[in-house]
Amino acid sequence: MPNFAGEIHAIDSKLLTLELPGPNLLEFRCSKKTKYFDGTKKIASSDLKPGDRVAVEARRALDGTLDAAIVRLDRPKPPQ
């Protein structure tokens, strides 16, 4: 599955817009099948907000759009 990383530009229950380097915007459709994680902990989509960095695993739908399968919150690693 293709993996995309970037910053959340906008999010609601049906659509996630990701800002990629460039800046380019890429939209993903979200559904009941979309799973959201913070590390290994499952979270709700409402826990994510614009500005959060995420990695999105997506599938291309028959109509050419991208369906988000897994969205992982990408937290910065603490300094050692």
Buried (B, 14 or more C-beta within 10 A) or exposed (E): EEEBEBBBBEBEEEEBBBBEEEEEEBEBBBEEEBBBBBEEEEBEBEEBEEEBBBBBBBBEEEEEEBBBBBBBBBEEEEEE
